[in-house]
Amino acid sequence: MNRAIIKKGIGIALIISGLILLALKVSSLGEAREGWNAWASPDSGFLWFLGALTLELVLLGCRLMLGYLLYSGKNISTWSFYPLAVLTAVSGLSGIILVIATLVMRFWPGGSHAAET
């Protein structure tokens, strides 16, 4: 199978999973805020909620960015790839699986790892 097609497939999977997670997060935003307010003290619940929301948006943004870079076939430097891969893997089980697939493609014998970094 063609290496470029596999990379595009992984990129599409990252983008689609990121968009689905974003839709799920937006749909449960009200419940999440109530949960954080109930968990934290009344004065600091909103700040905890904003912190968690910011972290989730960063993780989703990394997932979407890695998916876009893989789909478009752009060369990713080592300093860009590994932080994106780590943050994508932290974002959930699907992120871990897709990052492992990306790493396998990156280090597969005959791959273009040296040309990409």
C-alpha positions as CSV (number, residue, x, y, z in Angstrom):
1,M,0.0,0.0,0.0
2,N,1.2,3.5,-0.8
3,R,2.8,5.3,2.2
4,A,1.3,8.6,1.3
5,I,-2.2,7.2,1.2
6,I,-1.7,5.6,4.7
7,K,-0.5,9.0,6.0
8,K,-3.5,10.7,4.6
9,G,-5.8,8.1,6.2
10,I,-4.2,8.6,9.6
11,G,-4.5,12.4,9.1
12,I,-8.2,12.1,8.2
13,A,-8.8,9.8,11.2
14,L,-7.1,12.4,13.5
15,I,-9.2,15.3,12.0
16,I,-12.5,13.4,12.2
17,S,-11.9,12.2,15.7
18,G,-10.9,15.7,16.7
19,L,-14.1,17.2,15.2
20,I,-16.2,14.5,16.9
21,L,-14.6,15.1,20.2
22,L,-15.1,18.9,19.8
23,A,-18.8,18.3,19.1
24,L,-19.1,16.1,22.1
25,K,-17.4,18.6,24.3
26,V,-19.5,21.5,23.1
27,S,-22.7,19.5,23.6
28,S,-21.8,18.7,27.2
29,L,-20.4,22.1,28.1
30,G,-23.3,23.0,30.5
31,E,-23.0,19.7,32.4
32,A,-19.3,20.1,32.7
33,R,-19.6,23.5,34.2
34,E,-22.1,22.3,36.8
35,G,-19.8,19.4,37.6
36,W,-16.8,21.7,38.2
37,N,-18.9,24.1,40.3
38,A,-20.1,21.2,42.4
39,W,-16.6,19.8,42.8
40,A,-14.8,23.0,43.6
41,S,-15.6,25.6,46.1
42,P,-18.2,28.2,45.0
43,D,-15.7,30.9,44.5
44,S,-13.1,29.0,42.5
45,G,-15.3,26.6,40.4
46,F,-15.4,28.9,37.4
47,L,-11.6,29.2,37.2
48,W,-11.1,25.5,37.5
49,F,-13.7,25.1,34.6
50,L,-11.8,27.6,32.5
51,G,-8.5,25.8,33.1
52,A,-9.9,22.5,32.2
53,L,-11.6,23.9,29.1
54,T,-8.4,25.6,28.0
55,L,-6.5,22.3,28.4
56,E,-9.1,20.4,26.4
57,L,-9.0,23.0,23.6
58,V,-5.2,22.8,23.4
59,L,-5.3,19.0,23.2
60,L,-8.0,19.1,20.5
61,G,-6.0,21.7,18.6
62,C,-2.9,19.6,18.7
63,R,-4.9,16.6,17.4
64,L,-6.4,18.6,14.6
65,M,-3.0,20.2,13.7
66,L,-1.2,16.9,13.6
67,G,-4.0,15.5,11.4
68,Y,-3.8,18.4,9.1
69,L,0.0,18.2,8.7
70,L,-0.2,14.4,8.0
71,Y,-3.1,14.8,5.6
72,S,-1.4,17.6,3.6
73,G,1.9,15.7,3.5
74,K,3.9,18.6,4.9
75,N,7.3,17.9,6.3
76,I,7.2,18.1,10.1
77,S,10.4,18.9,12.0
78,T,11.3,16.9,15.0
79,W,10.7,19.9,17.3
80,S,7.2,20.2,16.0
81,F,6.3,16.5,15.6
82,Y,7.1,15.1,19.0
83,P,5.3,17.7,21.1
84,L,2.2,17.4,18.9
85,A,2.4,13.6,19.1
86,V,2.7,13.7,22.9
87,L,-0.2,16.1,23.4
88,T,-2.3,14.1,21.0
89,A,-1.6,10.9,22.8
90,V,-2.5,12.6,26.1
91,S,-5.9,13.6,24.7
92,G,-7.3,10.0,24.9
93,L,-7.2,6.4,23.8
94,S,-7.9,7.2,20.2
95,G,-5.1,9.7,20.3
96,I,-2.7,7.1,21.6
97,I,-3.7,4.6,18.9
98,L,-3.4,7.2,16.1
99,V,0.0,8.5,17.4
100,I,1.3,4.9,17.5
101,A,0.2,4.5,13.9
102,T,1.9,7.8,13.0
103,L,5.1,6.7,14.8
104,V,5.1,3.4,13.0
105,M,4.8,5.2,9.7
106,R,7.6,7.6,10.7
107,F,10.1,4.9,11.7
108,W,9.1,2.1,9.3
109,P,12.1,0.8,7.3
110,G,12.3,2.5,4.0
111,G,10.5,5.5,5.4
112,S,11.4,9.1,5.0
113,H,12.1,9.9,8.6
114,A,15.5,11.4,7.8
115,A,14.0,13.6,5.1
116,E,11.3,14.8,7.4
117,T,13.4,15.9,10.3
